[in-house]
Amino acid sequence: MNLTEFSNQSDRCVHFSCPERSVSPAVYILLYVCSAAVVLLTVCGNLLIIISILHFNQLHTPTNMLVLSLAVSDFFVGIFLMPVIFVWTIESCWIFGRYFCSIYWLFNVLLIISSYTIASIAVDRYFALSNPFLYMNIVSVRITRVVIVFNWCLPLGYNITGLYFNGNFKSSVLCPGECFLFLNDVWSVIDLVFTFIFPLSVIIILYTLVFVIAKKHATAIRELNNHTRTKTQKITSNSMKSERKAAKVLGILVSVFLACLLPYFIYSLLINVIELQLETFWKVLIMFYFNSTINPFIYALFYPWFRRCIKLIITLHIFQTDSVLINVL
């Protein structure tokens, strides 16, 4: 992920030690219980999405493959990143050592993957709404899988390269009990463009266009409803309604993502301008992670197929013969 630069920290390392806890034991335990609950919700919610899309044949569509990729990255955020940031925040100290610090920041590539997956979903919805017939003829599950591999490999290669050229594989902990990564001036600009500006621009521009197209479709559907419709017109109307609904749900997904992303984006811009507190860094990073927790609830609220899949998974119907062929749509 975008590697956070902190300046003038070396002066604090001479007599640095982890601060003592300033909260009562009851509050301390409650913080860990709440953190464990959030991690569990994140992991279980995204695991349900992964099982649903992988298991049921009806859900093997190009768009759902992108949703699957997002759920996988969110699942790994819950496994690898959330527990670490919660412990770091509660203890007010990095307790995992220098080498795990490098590994932690390497795994933050999952947040870049989420950004590029959301951008790919925006491209998918725009293409589906603007050129539906061409979309159905060109876009396939196989092509989408290639896009997903690209979305994972490019950020991973970028993150490894950034860590290597900035020396962060050698030393990621500036002081005992701290875990900060440093970028030189060139990489700071590259990082800002690659991890934020580019995917953010794609998401905002394309979803603005999707909103405009969806409004046109709504007008067209009303006009069809005001006249005697042929069978072909009914099919077209239903198809347009389906695409508009998908665009609406994914628009909510994107809006939540942007709401979680923007504080960290603003923080990254301000870090080189004004000195910000470490507590602010923890808060904006945790908010970014929370997006991985919220996404499954969006699917549960707005996708009836996901609620049906949850019921089938919980009741163990997925272990029955030919359960992959169950109609969930």
Sequence and secondary structure as in RCSB ss.txt:
>XXXX:A:sequence
MNLTEFSNQSDRCVHFSCPERSVSPAVYILLYVCSAAVVLLTVCGNLLIIISILHFNQLHTPTNMLVLSLAVSDF
FVGIFLMPVIFVWTIESCWIFGRYFCSIYWLFNVLLIISSYTIASIAVDRYFALSNPFLYMNIVSVRITRVVIVF
NWCLPLGYNITGLYFNGNFKSSVLCPGECFLFLNDVWSVIDLVFTFIFPLSVIIILYTLVFVIAKKHATAIRELN
NHTRTKTQKITSNSMKSERKAAKVLGILVSVFLACLLPYFIYSLLINVIELQLETFWKVLIMFYFNSTINPFIYA
LFYPWFRRCIKLIITLHIFQTDSVLINVL
>XXXX:A:secstr
       S GGGGTT       S HHHHHHHHHHHHHHHHHHHHHHHHHHHHHHH GGG SHHHHHHHHHHHHHH
HIIIIIHHHHHHHHHHTS  S HHHHHHHHHHTHHHHHHHHHHHHHHHHHHHHHHSHHHHHHH  HHHHHHHHHH
HHHHHHHHHHHHHHHTTTTT   SSTT       HHHHHHHHIIIIIHHHHHHHHHHHHHHHHHHHHHHHHHHHH
TS   HHHHHHHHHHHHHHHHHHHHHHHHHHHHHHHHHHHHHHHHTTTS   HHHHHHHHHHHHHHHHHHHHHHH
HH HHHHHHHHHHHTTGGGSTTGGG    
